Amino acid sequence: MQTVHQGTLSGLLAQIALLATLATLAGTVGLGVPGWLVGLGYGIAAAALLSRALRRSGAAGLGPADVVTSARSVLVGGVAALVADSFAHPVSVVALTGLAAAALALDAVDGRVARTTGTVSAVGARFDMEVDSFLVLILSAYVARSFGLWVLAIGSAHYVLVMARRALPWLRRQARPRYWCKVVAVVESVVLIAATADVLPRGVVLPLLAVVAVLLAESFGREVAELWRSRGAPAVVEEAVEPAPPDRLTGRSRGRRDAVLRSATTVLAFLFVWAVLETPQRLNYVTPAAYLRIPVEGLALVVLALVLPPRWVRRVGVVLGSLLGVLTVVRAVDMGFWEALHRSFNPVNDATLLGPAVGVLRDSVGRGWANVAVVGAAVLVVAIPVAMTAALLRTLRVTASHRVVAARSAGAFGALWVVSALLGVQFTPYAPLASSSAAVLAVDQAGAAVANLRDRPVFGAQIAARDPYSTLPVEDLLPRLRGKDVILAFVESYGRVAVEGSQLSRGVRGVLDAGTESLRSAGFSARSAFMTSPTFGGISWLAHATLQSGLWADSQQRHDQLLSSDRLTLTGAFHKAGWRTVVDVPSNRGPWPEGRAFYRFDTDYDRHDVGYVGPKFSFAAMPDQYTLAAFQRMELGPGHRPVMAEIDLVSSHEPWTPLPRMVSWNQVGNGSVYRSMPGEGQTPAEAFRDPDRVKALYGQSIEYSLTSLVSFVTTFHAHDDNLVIVLLGDHQPGPVVSGQHASHDVPITVLAADPTVMDRISGWGWDEGMLPGPKAPLWRMDVFRDRFLTAFGATSSPAGTAGARGPG
C-alpha cells in the first residue's frame, strides 16, 4: 500500500477548507459545481503527485520551504476553482486577483526559506516550478476570454516544453540556471494578474501581454538553443540533479555577496524605522527636511536594545514593532482624514466609516479601480506591521551587537535632542529638530479613545434631557405651515467657499443673483444666512442628523447614539402634525430603515425607486434635475396630501466630474436623455491632476444643482403659496477646494411665495435674496430645529429671535 505523506494530506484538507470558504461567501464570491470539481481535482492531483515525488526521492516528508509552497498550491487551487466557475457565471474579481497576488507574493518566500534552512532539494524546486506554471496557465485561460485565444500560448509554453521532452531526449538535459528566467516569470505573472483585475485600459494591457509573449519566446528559445548545442553530452534527468557544492572562489564570492546583502538589509531596516518615526502627521508637512530630525522614540529604542537582556530583545521588538506598524497604518489613515475631512482619524469612532467610504470610492472612480484600492489597502494593513516588526528586530539586533558605538551615538544625539528642544530648533515649519511625532500620535489616539468613552454618557444625558417640543400638543406643532408642502433640500458640498472669497465663487454668486430675480418674478421671496456644520468634506449624515434633531452630532459615535433614541426630529414633528413625510436620497442603493425608525419618514426613495434608466455621473446615480422631476411626478401631483420631504441633491458630490447639463423639463422623461453626457466631461483621474481644474469643476457642479432647484420652482410652482423650501449645504468641500484652514460654514436659504411665511422668520435677521453677505447671521446647525419649530408654532412671535447667532 502506498504511503500518503502527512504534509500532502494536510495540503488537501487545506484545499477543501479554502473551497468551502469560497462557497460560503454567497453573493460576494460563491462557488458552483464547476469550481468544486476543478478545485477538488487540483487538490487531489497535487497531493498525489507530490507524495509520489517525495516517495521516489526517499524524503521523509515536507521541508519548511515545501510547506510554504504547499500553501501557495492551495491558493492556486482556489484561483483554478474561481476561473472554472467564471465560465458558468460571474465571479468576484477581487477574490480571484487577491488569491493570485497572494500566491505570487509567497513565491518570494519559499526559495529564501529553503536556502536559509539548508533544505534545497530537486523535489522542492520542481514543486515550486509546477505551482508557478499552473497559476500562469489558469490565469491565461481567464484572460484569453477577453484578449483572444493567443494568450493561452503564454500559459501553455511550459507544458509544450514538457511534452516535447518526451519526444526529444536532448531536451531532458539540465539547462544552465539563468536569473533572467526568474525575471520573465515574475513579469508574466504580474501582467496576467493585472489583466485579470481589469483595472488598466485595454490599450495598455494588450501591448503588455504581447511583450510578455515575446519575453517568453526569447527565454524558452534561448534554453532550447542551449540544449541543442549540448545535445552530444550524456543526458541527465532533471530530477536526479542535486546542487553542486561551490568551489572556493564561488564560496568567497557568495560570502561577499551575502555580507553586502546583510549590510543593505540593515540599512534599509534602519531607514524604514527612521521614516516611520519621523513622518509628520499632516501630508502637507511631509518634505525632505522633515526627515532630517532626531526622533526621541529612536533614542528610546537604542537604550532598550542596550539595557535589555539578549533573550528579551526579540520579545520586546516583536511587541513594539507590531505597535509601531499599527501606528503607521493609523497615521496614513489620519493623513487621509485630514486631507478629506479636515479632522483626525479616530479608530474607535471611524472604523464604521470604511464601508461607506468604499461605496463612495466605487461610485466615484469605478468598481475596478476601487477594488484595486481596497485590495491594496488590505495588503498594506497586513504588510506594514509585518515589515515594521522585521525592520525593528533587525535594527535592535544590530544595535545590541555594537554596544559601544550605539551607546556613544545615542548619548551624542540625545544631548543634541535636548538642546534642540530647549532652543526650538527647526529646519522647516511644524518639524522641529527634536522630534516626537510617533509619541505624539500615540498619545493623541489614546486621548481620543478616552474622550470617546467620556463623551458617551455626556451626549446620552443630552439626548435624555427634557425636550419641550416632544410634548407639545399636535395642534401646537407647526400650525403656521398647515396645508403647505415643505422641502428640506440639502445640496452636497455647498459650502461657504462657493459664495465668497474665491475665484470659483463668481459663477455661483451669479447663479444666486439670477436665481433671486427669477424667483421674485415667480412670486417667491428668499432670505439667507450661514450655518456651522458639524462635519467637513464628507460624512454628510452628521449634518442631516444635527439639523433635524437639534443636537450636535459631530462624530459617528454621537450619530449612532442619536439614531438609537426617540429624539423628536423636524420630520418627526411634521409627521406627528399630519404631513406625509418623504425622503428622496438618490445616492442610497437600498432601503434605509433608520429613515422610518428615527426620522419618521413615511416613504423612502432610493436610486431604484424613481424610474431612472440613464447613466451615472461618477458618484451621482442621477442628475439633480431628474431627482426633482421625479419628486414632482410622484409626490406633488394634483390633489396630493401636504408633503414634508428631505431631498438630497448630489450632483455636486466629489469628484465633481463628469457633470450633466440642464435640459428642458419635458425632455427629462426616464433619464435616457442624459446617456451621452458622461462622455462629454473629464474623468476624475484626468481632472484631479490639476487643482485649479478641480476647483472650477466644483463651482460648476454647485451652479448646476442650484440652477436645477430654481428652475424646478419657477417651472412647476410659480406663485404657489403652498410651497416652502429650506435650501442649505451639508458641509464644505474638502481642502483641495476649500483650503487647509477653511471654516465649517455652509449657506442656508428659505424660499416661500406666501409673505406670512417670510414674516415668521423676519426676526432672524437673515439677508434678503439667495446670496448671504459676508456679515450674514451665523448659527450653529443644531439650533435650527428649535428656532424653526418656534417660528412656525402656535405661540411664536416673528420678532422672537432677532439677531441670534447661536453658540459656537
C-alpha positions in Angstrom: 0.0 0.0 0.0 1.4 3.4 -0.9 2.3 5.8 1.8 0.4 9.1 2.0 2.6 11.8 3.5 1.1 13.8 6.3 2.1 17.1 4.7 0.4 16.4 1.4 -2.8 15.2 3.2 -2.8 18.5 5.2 -2.5 20.4 1.9 -5.5 18.6 0.5 -7.5 19.3 3.7 -6.5 23.0 3.4 -7.6 23.0 -0.2 -11.0 21.7 0.8 -11.2 24.3 3.6 -10.4 27.1 1.1 -13.1 25.9 -1.4 -15.6 25.7 1.4 -14.8 29.2 2.5 -15.3 30.5 -1.1 -18.6 28.6 -1.3 -19.9 30.2 1.9 -19.3 33.7 0.6 -22.5 33.7 -1.4 -23.3 37.0 -3.0 -19.7 38.1 -3.0 -17.7 35.2 -4.2 -19.7 32.0 -4.2 -18.6 28.7 -5.8 -20.6 26.5 -8.1 -20.3 22.9 -9.2 -17.5 23.6 -11.9 -15.5 25.3 -9.2 -15.8 22.5 -6.7 -14.9 19.9 -9.3 -11.8 21.7 -10.6 -10.7 22.8 -7.1 -11.0 19.3 -5.6 -9.5 17.7 -8.7 -6.5 20.0 -8.5 -6.1 19.4 -4.8 -6.2 15.6 -5.1 -3.8 15.6 -8.1 -1.3 17.9 -6.4 -1.3 15.8 -3.2 -0.9 12.5 -5.2 1.9 13.8 -7.4 3.8 15.4 -4.5 3.5 12.2 -2.5 4.9 10.2 -5.4 7.8 12.6 -5.9 8.6 12.5 -2.2 8.5 8.7 -2.1 10.7 8.4 -5.2 13.3 10.8 -3.7 13.3 9.0 -0.3 12.3 12.2 1.6 10.7 11.6 5.0 8.2 14.5 4.4 7.8 18.1 3.5 10.6 20.6 4.4 9.9 24.1 5.7 10.1 25.6 2.1 7.8 22.8 0.8 5.2 23.9 3.5 5.2 27.4 2.1 4.9 26.1 -1.5 2.0 23.9 -0.4 0.3 27.0 0.9 0.8 28.6 -2.5 -0.6 25.5 -4.1 -3.7 25.8 -2.0 -4.2 29.4 -3.1 -3.6 28.4 -6.8 -6.3 25.7 -6.3 -8.7 28.5 -5.2 -7.8 30.5 -8.3 -8.4 27.5 -10.5 -11.8 26.9 -8.9 -12.9 30.5 -9.5 -11.6 30.5 -13.1 -13.6 27.4 -13.7 -16.7 29.0 -12.2 -16.2 32.1 -14.3 -17.2 30.2 -17.5 -20.6 29.5 -15.9 -21.3 32.7 -14.0 -19.6 35.9 -12.9 -17.2 35.6 -10.0 -15.6 38.0 -7.7 -12.6 39.6 -9.4 -11.3 40.8 -6.0 -11.2 37.3 -4.7 -9.6 36.0 -7.9 -6.9 38.6 -8.0 -6.4 38.6 -4.3 -5.7 34.8 -4.2 -3.4 35.1 -7.3 -1.5 38.0 -5.9 -1.0 36.2 -2.5 0.3 33.1 -4.3 2.7 35.3 -6.3 3.9 37.1 -3.2 4.6 33.8 -1.4 6.8 32.8 -4.4 9.5 35.1 -2.9 9.3 33.3 0.4 9.7 29.5 -0.2 13.1 29.8 -2.0 14.5 32.0 0.7 13.3 29.6 3.4 14.9 26.7 1.6 18.3 28.5 1.4 18.1 29.7 4.9 17.2 26.3 6.4 19.6 24.4 4.1 16.7 22.3 2.7 17.1 23.0 -1.0 16.0 19.9 -3.0 15.2 18.9 -6.5 11.7 17.9 -5.5 11.1 21.2 -3.8 12.4 23.2 -6.8 10.2 21.1 -9.2 7.2 21.5 -6.9 7.7 25.3 -6.9 8.0 25.5 -10.7 4.9 23.4 -11.3 2.8 25.5 -9.0 4.0 28.7 -10.8 3.3 27.2 -14.2 -0.2 26.1 -13.3 -1.0 29.6 -11.9 0.1 31.2 -15.2 -1.9 28.6 -17.2 -5.2 29.2 -15.4 -4.7 33.0 -15.4 -4.0 33.0 -19.1 -7.2 30.9 -19.7 -9.2 33.5 -17.8 -7.6 36.5 -19.7 -7.9 34.7 -23.1 -11.7 35.2 -23.0 -11.2 39.0 -23.1 -8.0 39.3 -25.3 -8.1 36.3 -27.6 -7.0 32.6 -27.6 -3.5 33.6 -28.4 -3.0 34.5 -24.7 -3.1 30.7 -24.0 0.3 30.5 -25.6 1.7 32.4 -22.6 0.3 29.9 -20.1 0.9 26.7 -22.1 4.6 27.4 -23.0 5.9 25.3 -20.1 3.6 22.4 -20.9 4.6 22.4 -24.5 8.2 22.1 -23.5 7.3 19.2 -21.1 5.5 17.3 -23.9 8.4 18.0 -26.2 10.8 16.4 -23.8 9.0 13.1 -24.1 9.7 13.0 -27.8 13.1 14.6 -27.9 15.7 13.2 -25.4 18.1 16.0 -25.7 15.5 18.4 -24.2 15.6 16.4 -21.0 19.1 17.7 -20.0 19.6 20.2 -17.2 19.7 23.7 -18.6 22.1 26.3 -17.1 20.2 28.3 -14.4 19.6 31.9 -15.5 18.4 34.7 -13.3 16.6 36.2 -16.4 14.2 33.3 -16.4 13.0 34.3 -12.9 12.5 37.9 -14.1 10.4 36.8 -17.0 8.3 34.5 -14.8 7.6 37.4 -12.4 6.7 39.8 -15.2 4.3 37.4 -16.9 2.6 36.7 -13.5 2.2 40.3 -12.7 0.9 41.2 -16.1 -1.6 38.4 -16.1 -2.9 39.4 -12.6 -3.3 43.0 -13.8 -5.2 41.8 -16.9 -7.4 39.6 -14.6 -8.1 42.5 -12.3 -9.4 44.5 -15.3 -8.1 47.8 -13.8 -6.0 49.1 -16.7 -7.2 50.2 -20.1 -7.3 47.6 -22.8 -5.0 49.6 -24.9 -2.3 49.2 -22.1 -2.9 45.6 -21.2 -2.8 44.3 -24.8 0.7 45.6 -25.5 1.9 44.3 -22.1 0.6 40.8 -22.9 2.3 40.9 -26.3 5.6 41.9 -24.6 5.2 39.0 -22.2 4.7 36.6 -25.1 7.9 38.0 -26.7 9.9 37.6 -23.5 8.7 34.0 -23.0 9.6 33.2 -26.6 13.1 34.6 -26.1 13.6 32.9 -22.7 12.4 29.4 -23.9 14.1 29.8 -27.3 17.5 30.5 -25.6 17.0 27.5 -23.3 16.2 25.2 -26.2 19.1 26.5 -28.3 21.5 25.9 -25.4 20.2 22.3 -25.0 20.5 21.8 -28.8 24.2 22.8 -28.7 24.9 20.5 -25.8 22.9 17.5 -27.2 26.1 15.4 -27.6 26.7 15.3 -23.9 25.3 12.5 -21.8 21.6 13.0 -20.9 20.8 13.9 -17.4 17.4 13.5 -16.0 16.3 16.8 -14.3 15.0 15.2 -11.1 18.3 13.4 -10.4 20.4 16.6 -10.3 21.4 17.8 -6.9 23.0 21.3 -6.4 26.8 21.0 -6.8 28.9 22.3 -3.9 30.5 25.6 -4.6 34.2 25.9 -5.2 36.4 28.2 -3.1 36.2 31.1 -5.4 32.4 30.8 -5.7 32.2 30.4 -1.9 34.2 33.6 -1.3 32.1 35.4 -3.9 28.9 34.2 -2.3 30.2 35.2 1.2 30.9 38.8 -0.1 27.5 38.9 -1.7 25.8 37.8 1.5 27.7 40.3 3.5 26.7 43.1 1.2 23.1 41.8 1.3 23.1 41.8 5.1 24.5 45.3 5.2 22.0 46.6 2.7 19.2 44.9 4.6 20.3 46.5 7.8 20.5 50.0 6.2 17.0 49.5 4.7 15.6 48.4 8.0 17.1 51.4 9.8 15.8 53.8 7.2 12.3 52.2 7.3 12.2 52.6 11.1 13.5 56.1 10.9 10.9 57.1 8.3 8.1 55.7 10.3 9.2 57.6 13.4 9.8 60.8 11.5 6.8 61.1 9.2 4.8 64.2 10.2 1.1 63.8 11.0 -0.1 66.1 8.1 0.5 65.4 4.4 1.4 69.0 3.6 4.2 68.9 6.2 5.9 65.9 4.5 9.1 67.4 3.0 12.7 66.1 2.8 13.6 68.4 5.6 11.0 66.7 7.8 13.2 63.6 7.9 16.4 65.5 9.0 15.3 65.3 12.6 16.2 63.3 15.8 13.3 61.0 16.9 13.2 60.7 20.7 11.5 57.3 20.1 14.5 56.1 18.2 16.8 57.1 21.1 14.5 55.2 23.4 14.7 52.1 21.2 18.5 52.2 21.2 18.5 52.4 25.0 16.2 49.4 25.2 18.5 47.4 23.0 21.4 48.2 25.2 19.9 47.6 28.6 17.6 44.6 27.9 19.0 41.0 28.2 19.6 39.5 24.8 16.7 37.0 25.2 14.3 39.9 25.8 15.3 42.0 22.8 13.4 39.8 20.3 10.2 39.7 22.5 10.2 43.4 23.1 11.0 44.0 19.4 8.0 42.0 18.2 5.6 43.8 20.5 7.0 47.3 19.7 7.3 46.5 16.0 3.7 45.4 15.9 2.5 48.5 17.7 4.6 50.8 15.5 3.2 49.1 12.4 -0.3 49.6 13.6 0.5 53.2 14.4 1.9 53.7 10.9 -1.3 52.4 9.4 -3.3 54.8 11.7 -1.1 57.7 10.7 -1.7 57.0 7.0 -5.4 56.9 7.5 -5.2 60.0 9.7 -3.4 61.9 6.9 -6.3 60.9 4.6 -8.9 62.1 7.0 -7.2 65.5 7.3 -7.0 65.8 3.6 -10.6 64.8 3.0 -12.5 65.8 6.2 -10.2 68.3 7.9 -10.1 66.3 11.2 -8.2 63.5 12.8 -9.0 59.8 12.4 -10.5 58.2 15.4 -10.1 54.3 15.3 -13.0 53.9 17.8 -15.4 56.2 16.1 -14.5 56.0 12.5 -13.9 52.3 11.8 -17.6 52.0 10.7 -16.9 54.7 8.0 -14.8 52.3 6.0 -17.8 50.6 4.4 -19.4 53.9 3.2 -16.0 55.1 2.1 -15.6 52.1 -0.2 -19.1 52.7 -1.6 -18.3 56.3 -2.4 -15.0 55.3 -4.0 -16.7 52.8 -6.2 -19.3 55.3 -7.2 -16.7 58.0 -7.9 -13.8 56.1 -9.7 -15.5 52.9 -10.8 -15.6 49.4 -9.3 -12.4 48.2 -10.9 -10.1 50.9 -9.5 -12.0 50.9 -6.2 -11.4 47.1 -5.9 -7.7 47.5 -6.6 -7.5 50.3 -3.9 -9.4 48.1 -1.4 -7.2 45.1 -2.0 -4.1 47.2 -1.9 -5.1 48.8 1.3 -5.9 45.4 2.9 -2.5 44.1 1.8 -0.8 47.2 3.3 -2.7 46.9 6.6 -1.2 43.5 7.0 2.2 44.1 5.3 3.2 47.3 7.1 3.1 45.8 10.7 4.9 42.7 9.5 7.6 44.8 7.7 7.8 47.1 10.6 8.3 44.3 13.1 11.0 42.7 10.9 12.8 46.0 10.4 12.8 46.8 14.1 14.0 43.4 15.1 17.0 43.7 12.8 17.7 47.2 14.0 17.6 46.2 17.6 19.8 43.1 17.0 22.5 45.2 15.2 22.3 47.8 17.9 22.8 45.2 20.6 25.8 43.7 18.8 27.5 47.1 18.5 27.0 48.3 22.0 29.9 50.8 22.3 29.1 52.6 19.0 25.4 52.6 19.8 25.9 53.9 23.3 28.1 56.8 22.1 25.8 57.7 19.3 22.7 57.6 21.5 24.5 59.9 24.0 25.5 62.4 21.4 22.2 62.5 19.6 20.4 62.6 23.0 22.3 65.7 24.1 21.6 67.3 20.7 17.9 66.4 21.1 17.7 68.1 24.5 19.5 71.3 23.3 17.3 71.5 20.2 14.1 71.0 22.2 15.1 73.8 24.6 16.1 76.2 21.8 13.2 75.2 19.5 15.5 74.5 16.5 13.7 73.5 13.3 14.6 73.2 9.7 11.1 73.6 8.4 7.8 74.8 10.0 6.0 72.3 12.1 9.0 69.9 12.0 11.3 70.7 15.0 14.7 69.0 15.0 13.8 67.4 18.4 11.1 65.1 17.0 8.5 63.2 18.9 6.0 62.6 16.1 5.2 58.9 16.8 4.8 59.5 20.5 2.5 62.5 20.0 0.3 60.5 17.6 0.1 57.6 20.0 -0.8 60.0 22.8 -3.4 61.7 20.6 -5.0 58.5 19.6 -5.1 57.2 23.2 -6.6 60.6 24.3 -9.2 60.4 21.6 -10.2 56.9 22.8 -10.5 58.2 26.3 -12.5 61.2 25.1 -14.9 58.9 23.3 -15.6 57.0 26.5 -16.2 60.2 28.4 -18.4 61.7 25.8 -20.8 58.8 25.5 -22.6 59.4 28.9 -22.4 63.2 28.3 -24.2 63.0 24.9 -26.5 60.3 26.3 -27.6 62.8 29.0 -28.3 65.5 26.3 -30.5 63.0 24.5 -32.3 62.1 27.6 -32.8 65.7 28.8 -36.3 67.0 28.7 -37.3 68.2 25.2 -40.3 70.6 25.4 -41.1 70.2 21.7 -41.7 66.5 22.1 -44.6 67.1 24.5 -46.4 69.8 22.6 -50.0 69.0 21.6 -50.4 68.2 17.9 -52.4 71.4 17.3 -49.3 73.4 18.5 -46.9 71.8 16.2 -46.3 73.9 13.0 -49.8 75.4 12.7 -48.4 78.3 10.6 -47.4 75.9 7.9 -50.6 73.9 7.7 -51.5 72.8 4.2 -48.1 73.7 2.7 -45.6 71.5 1.1 -42.2 71.9 2.9 -39.0 70.7 1.2 -35.7 70.4 3.1 -33.1 70.4 0.3 -29.5 69.5 1.1 -27.1 70.5 -1.6 -24.0 68.3 -1.4 -20.7 70.1 -0.5 -22.4 73.5 -0.8 -20.1 75.4 1.5 -19.1 79.0 2.2 -16.2 78.8 -0.2 -18.8 78.6 -3.0 -20.2 82.0 -2.3 -17.3 84.1 -1.1 -13.6 84.6 -1.0 -12.6 82.5 -4.1 -12.3 82.6 -7.9 -14.9 79.9 -8.3 -17.5 81.8 -6.3 -18.0 84.3 -9.1 -20.1 81.8 -11.1 -22.0 80.6 -8.1 -22.8 84.2 -7.0 -24.0 85.0 -10.5 -26.4 81.9 -10.4 -27.7 83.0 -6.9 -28.3 86.6 -8.0 -30.0 85.5 -11.2 -32.0 82.9 -9.2 -33.2 85.6 -6.8 -34.6 87.6 -9.7 -36.2 84.5 -11.3 -37.8 83.6 -8.1 -39.1 87.1 -7.5 -40.7 87.0 -10.9 -42.4 83.8 -9.9 -43.7 85.4 -6.7 -41.1 83.9 -4.3 -39.0 85.7 -1.7 -35.7 84.4 -0.2 -33.8 85.0 3.0 -30.3 83.6 3.5 -27.6 83.2 6.2 -24.8 80.8 7.2 -24.7 77.8 9.5 -21.8 75.9 11.0 -21.9 72.3 10.1 -20.6 69.6 12.4 -18.6 68.0 9.6 -16.3 69.0 6.8 -15.5 67.5 3.5 -17.8 64.5 3.9 -19.9 62.3 6.3 -22.9 64.4 5.4 -25.2 62.3 7.6 -23.8 64.1 10.6 -25.2 67.4 9.3 -28.5 65.9 8.5 -28.9 64.4 12.0 -27.7 67.6 13.6 -30.2 69.9 11.7 -33.1 67.5 12.2 -32.5 66.7 15.9 -31.3 69.9 17.3 -28.3 68.1 18.9 -24.7 68.5 17.9 -23.8 65.1 16.3 -20.2 65.8 15.3 -18.9 62.2 15.4 -20.0 58.8 14.3 -20.4 57.7 17.9 -22.8 60.6 18.6 -24.7 59.9 15.4 -25.1 56.2 16.3 -26.3 57.1 19.8 -28.8 59.7 18.4 -30.3 57.3 15.9 -30.9 54.7 18.6 -33.0 57.2 20.5 -36.6 58.5 20.2 -35.5 62.2 19.8 -38.0 64.4 18.0 -36.7 65.4 14.6 -38.1 68.1 12.3 -39.5 65.3 10.1 -41.0 63.7 13.2 -42.7 66.9 14.1 -44.3 67.2 10.6 -45.2 63.5 10.8 -46.9 64.0 14.2 -48.7 67.0 12.9 -50.3 65.1 10.0 -47.9 65.7 7.0 -46.9 62.9 4.7 -43.2 62.6 5.2 -40.8 61.6 2.4 -37.0 61.2 2.0 -35.6 61.2 -1.5 -31.9 60.1 -1.5 -30.7 59.1 -5.0 -27.3 58.1 -3.6 -28.8 55.3 -1.5 -28.5 51.8 -3.0 -31.4 50.3 -1.0 -33.8 50.7 1.9 -32.9 52.9 4.8 -34.5 51.6 7.9 -33.3 54.5 10.1 -35.4 56.8 7.9 -38.6 55.3 9.3 -37.4 54.3 12.8 -35.7 57.6 13.8 -36.5 60.4 11.3 -40.2 59.2 10.9 -40.3 59.3 7.1 -43.3 57.5 5.7 -41.7 56.8 2.3 -38.0 56.3 1.4 -37.0 56.8 -2.3 -33.6 55.5 -3.3 -31.9 55.2 -6.7 -34.1 52.2 -7.6 -37.5 53.7 -6.8 -37.7 56.7 -9.2 -37.7 55.1 -12.7 -34.3 56.3 -13.8 -32.7 54.4 -16.7 -30.0 57.0 -17.6 -26.3 56.9 -16.8 -24.4 57.6 -13.6 -22.4 60.7 -13.3 -19.5 59.4 -11.1 -20.9 59.4 -7.6 -24.3 60.7 -8.5 -26.7 58.0 -9.6 -28.8 60.5 -11.5 -28.8 64.3 -12.2 -30.4 66.6 -9.7 -32.8 67.8 -12.3 -34.1 64.2 -12.7 -34.4 63.8 -8.9 -36.6 66.9 -8.7 -38.7 66.0 -11.8 -39.3 62.5 -10.3 -40.3 64.0 -7.0 -42.7 66.4 -8.7 -44.3 63.5 -10.6 -44.6 61.1 -7.7 -45.5 63.4 -4.8 -46.8 66.8 -5.9 -49.5 65.9 -8.4 -53.0 67.5 -8.3 -54.9 66.9 -5.1 -51.9 65.5 -3.2 -51.8 65.4 0.6 -49.4 68.1 2.1 -45.8 66.7 2.0 -42.8 67.4 4.1 -39.7 66.0 2.2 -36.0 65.8 2.6 -34.3 65.8 -0.8 -30.6 65.3 -1.2 -29.1 66.8 -4.3 -25.9 65.0 -5.0 -24.7 66.2 -8.5 -22.2 68.4 -6.6 -20.6 65.4 -4.8 -16.9 64.9 -5.2 -15.2 64.3 -7.6 -17.5 66.8 -9.4 -17.0 65.3 -12.9 -18.5 64.4 -15.3 -21.4 66.8 -14.9 -24.9 66.8 -16.5 -26.4 69.7 -18.4 -29.8 71.2 -17.9 -32.4 70.0 -20.4 -36.0 71.1 -21.0 -38.2 69.7 -18.2 -40.5 68.0 -20.8 -37.4 66.1 -22.1 -36.3 64.6 -18.8 -38.6 61.6 -19.2 -37.0 58.4 -17.8 -33.5 59.9 -17.9 -32.4 58.4 -21.2 -31.8 61.9 -22.5 -28.6 62.0 -20.3 -26.9 59.0 -21.9 -24.3 60.8 -23.9 -23.4 63.4 -21.3 -20.9 61.5 -19.1 -18.6 61.1 -22.1 -18.6 64.9 -22.6 -16.7 65.6 -19.4 -13.4 64.7 -17.9 -12.8 61.6 -15.8 -11.9 62.1 -12.2 -8.4 60.8 -12.9 -7.9 63.4 -15.6 -9.4 66.3 -13.6 -7.5 65.7 -10.3 -4.2 66.2 -12.0 -4.9 70.0 -11.9 -6.1 71.5 -8.6 -7.4 74.6 -10.4 -9.4 72.5 -12.7 -10.9 70.6 -9.7 -12.0 73.9 -8.1 -13.6 75.1 -11.4 -15.5 71.8 -11.7 -16.7 72.1 -8.1 -18.1 75.6 -8.8 -19.8 74.3 -12.0 -21.4 71.4 -10.0 -22.8 73.8 -7.4 -24.1 76.1 -10.2 -25.9 73.1 -11.8 -27.5 72.0 -8.5 -28.7 75.5 -7.6 -29.9 76.1 -11.2 -31.9 72.8 -11.1 -33.7 73.8 -7.9 -34.5 77.4 -9.0 -35.8 76.1 -12.3 -37.9 73.5 -10.6 -39.6 76.2 -8.5 -40.2 78.6 -11.4 -41.3 75.9 -13.8 -43.7 73.9 -11.6 -44.6 76.2 -8.7 -44.7 79.8 -9.9 -46.8 81.8 -7.5 -47.5 78.7 -5.4 -48.3 79.9 -1.9 -48.2 76.4 -0.6 -44.6 75.6 -1.3 -41.8 76.3 1.3 -38.2 75.3 0.6 -35.3 75.3 3.1 -32.1 75.0 1.0 -28.7 74.5 2.6 -25.4 72.8 2.2 -24.3 69.9 4.3 -20.6 70.7 4.6 -17.8 72.5 2.9 -15.9 70.7 0.2 -12.5 69.1 1.1 -9.3 71.0 1.4 -8.5 70.6 -2.3 -11.2 73.2 -2.9 -11.7 74.9 0.5 -8.0 75.1 1.6 -6.4 74.0 4.7 -7.8 76.5 7.1 -11.4 76.8 6.0 -14.4 77.1 8.3 -17.2 74.6 8.6 -19.8 77.2 7.4 -22.5 76.5 4.8 -25.1 78.8 3.2 -28.8 78.3 4.1 -31.8 79.9 2.3 -35.6 79.9 3.0 -37.8 80.3 -0.1 -41.6 80.9 0.0 -44.2 82.7 -2.0 -46.6 83.2 1.0 -45.5 86.5 2.6 -46.7 85.3 6.0 -44.1 82.6 6.0 -41.3 85.1 5.4 -42.8 87.3 8.1 -42.5 84.5 10.7 -38.7 84.5 10.2 -38.1 88.2 9.8 -36.8 88.4 13.3 -33.9 86.1 12.4 -32.2 89.0 10.7 -31.2 87.0 7.6 -30.1 88.7 4.4 -32.6 89.1 1.6 -32.1 87.0 -1.5 -30.4 83.7 -2.1 -26.9 85.1 -1.6 -25.9 85.7 2.0 -23.4 88.5 2.5 -20.1 88.3 4.5 -21.9 89.7 7.6 -25.0 87.5 7.4 -26.0 85.8 10.6 -24.1 82.6 11.5 -25.9 79.9 13.5 -24.7 76.6 14.6 -26.6 73.9 12.8 -28.0 72.3 16.0 -30.1 75.5 16.8 -32.2 75.4 13.7 -34.7 72.8 14.8 -35.8 74.7 17.8 -35.9 78.1 16.1 -37.9 76.7 13.2 -40.4 75.0 15.4 -40.7 78.1 17.4 -41.2 80.4 14.4 -44.0 78.3 13.0 -45.5 77.1 16.2 -48.7 78.3 17.9 -47.2 80.7 20.3 -44.2 82.0 18.4 -43.7 85.6 17.5 -42.0 86.9 14.4 -39.6 89.1 16.4 -38.8 86.5 19.0 -35.2 85.6 17.9 -33.9 88.8 16.3 -30.1 88.9 15.8 -29.5 85.4 17.2 -26.2 83.8 16.1 -26.2 80.7 18.1 -23.4 79.3 20.3 -20.1 78.4 18.8 
